[in-house]
Amino acid sequence: PQVGTNLTDIVLQRKVTIRELGGCMGPIWSSYFGNCHSLLFMMDAANPTQLSASCVQLLGLLSAEQLAEASVLILFNKIDLPCYMTVEEMKSLIRLPDIIACAKQNITIAEISAQKGTGLSEVLRWLRDTHRTDR
């Protein structure tokens, strides 16, 4: 699990800065909302015991007024592990259709394996499309 913060710049059609904040950094997340145009929220698809805590964190982010216009990509990670839950199982357990229906943000979901790079091209495509023009 991510326990600190990392800053990475990637160049798509323009430079996009990605700030990675671990779940334990939740209490200070709001200090980074000011210049946030999009949000990638990663959930561990192989750890059902952590799912409810992740959902609470996601709901907190979606209710933040400063993030009301941010595009959101929910990443279900660790799909390479034999014990991972399917997207349908995850969506059902956290009531994702209800969350999407009530959220102000445009929400997209993707399955990935950060370890193996599975789904990375879709994430990059989403970032490129989301950051196509300057805000």
ZAMARGU-4260 file (C-alpha; in steps of 0.2 Angstrom, whole numbers, plus 5000, padded with zeros to 4 digits):
<rodrens>
0) 5000/5000/5000 | 5005/5018/4997 | 5010/5026/5013 | 5017/5043/5008 | 5016/5055/4993
5) 5024/5054/4976 | 5024/5067/4962 | 5025/5062/4944 | 5024/5072/4928 | 5019/5063/4912
10) 5017/5071/4895 | 5002/5067/4885 | 4996/5081/4873 | 5002/5092/4888 | 5011/5090/4904
15) 5000/5082/4918 | 5006/5081/4936 | 5000/5066/4946 | 5001/5067/4965 | 4999/5050/4973
20) 4993/5050/4990 | 4992/5034/5001 | 4976/5030/5010 | 4984/5034/5027 | 4986/5052/5020
25) 4967/5054/5020 | 4967/5067/5033 | 4977/5079/5023 | 4970/5075/5005 | 4959/5091/5006
30) 4975/5102/5006 | 4978/5096/4988 | 4961/5099/4981 | 4964/5117/4975 | 4972/5113/4958
35) 4964/5095/4955 | 4956/5093/4938 | 4954/5074/4939 | 4955/5061/4952 | 4961/5043/4950
40) 4955/5033/4965 | 4962/5015/4967 | 4953/5001/4976 | 4961/4985/4980 | 4950/4972/4971
45) 4959/4958/4980 | 4956/4964/4998 | 4937/4963/5002 | 4941/4968/5020 | 4947/4985/5015
50) 4933/4989/5003 | 4921/4998/5015 | 4935/5009/5021 | 4940/5013/5003 | 4921/5017/4999
55) 4920/5029/5014 | 4936/5038/5007 | 4929/5039/4990 | 4912/5046/4996 | 4922/5059/5006
60) 4931/5064/4990 | 4915/5064/4979 | 4907/5076/4992 | 4921/5088/4993 | 4915/5105/4985
65) 4932/5108/4977 | 4931/5092/4968 | 4914/5095/4961 | 4920/5097/4943 | 4934/5085/4943
70) 4933/5070/4932 | 4935/5053/4942 | 4942/5037/4937 | 4940/5023/4949 | 4953/5010/4947
75) 4950/4992/4953 | 4968/4986/4955 | 4976/4968/4957 | 4965/4960/4944 | 4980/4948/4941
80) 4978/4940/4958 | 4967/4924/4959 | 4958/4931/4974 | 4952/4947/4965 | 4934/4952/4965
85) 4926/4955/4948 | 4920/4973/4944 | 4902/4967/4945 | 4905/4961/4963 | 4914/4977/4968
90) 4901/4988/4960 | 4887/4978/4970 | 4896/4978/4987 | 4899/4997/4987 | 4883/5001/4978
95) 4893/5010/4964 | 4878/5013/4953 | 4870/5023/4967 | 4886/5032/4970 | 4888/5037/4951
100) 4869/5042/4950 | 4871/5054/4965 | 4889/5061/4961 | 4892/5078/4954 | 4907/5071/4945
105) 4908/5061/4929 | 4914/5044/4935 | 4923/5031/4924 | 4929/5014/4930 | 4943/5003/4925
110) 4951/4986/4929 | 4970/4986/4931 | 4985/4977/4937 | 4998/4990/4942 | 5010/4976/4945
115) 5009/4969/4927 | 5003/4985/4918 | 4987/4978/4913 | 4974/4992/4909 | 4988/5005/4909
120) 4984/5010/4891 | 4966/5014/4895 | 4971/5024/4910 | 4983/5035/4899 | 4969/5036/4886
125) 4957/5043/4900 | 4970/5055/4906 | 4974/5061/4888 | 4955/5063/4884 | 4952/5071/4901
130) 4966/5084/4899 | 4964/5087/4881 | 4962/5106/4883 | 4968/5118/4896 | 4956/5123/4909
</rodrens>
